[in-house]
Amino acid sequence: MQAIIDSIKGFFLDIFAMGKGFIYGFMMIGLLIVGGTALLYGALWVRNLFI
């Protein structure tokens, strides 16, 4: 009985870890998009200052 409870507990901990990784992945991709856009905008803005 203890083995079944341990495996169910491990299953739910794995699902929880996958959910956290999924949210973390979305946050990292979002930061990549925001950072890339800011860098591109900044580079074009600085380029426009000198032309």
C-alpha positions in Angstrom: 0.0 0.0 0.0 2.9 2.4 0.8 4.4 1.8 -2.6 1.1 2.8 -4.3 0.9 6.0 -2.2 4.5 6.8 -2.9 4.1 6.4 -6.7 0.9 8.5 -6.7 2.7 11.2 -4.7 5.6 11.1 -7.2 3.2 11.3 -10.1 1.6 14.5 -8.7 5.0 16.0 -7.8 6.1 15.4 -11.4 2.9 17.0 -12.8 3.5 20.0 -10.5 7.1 20.3 -11.7 6.0 20.1 -15.3 3.5 22.9 -14.7 6.1 25.1 -13.1 8.5 24.4 -16.1 5.7 25.3 -18.6 5.0 28.6 -16.9 8.8 29.3 -16.6 9.2 28.6 -20.3 6.4 31.0 -21.2 8.1 33.7 -19.0 11.5 33.2 -20.6 10.1 33.3 -24.1 8.2 36.5 -23.2 11.3 38.1 -21.8 13.2 37.1 -24.9 10.6 38.8 -27.1 10.4 41.9 -24.9 14.2 42.2 -24.7 14.7 41.6 -28.4 12.1 44.2 -29.3 13.6 46.7 -26.9 17.1 46.2 -28.4 15.8 46.5 -31.9 13.8 49.6 -31.1 16.8 51.1 -29.3 19.2 50.3 -32.1 16.9 51.9 -34.7 16.3 54.9 -32.5 20.0 55.5 -32.0 20.6 55.0 -35.7 17.9 57.5 -36.5 19.5 60.1 -34.2 22.7 60.2 -36.3 21.0 60.3 -39.8 
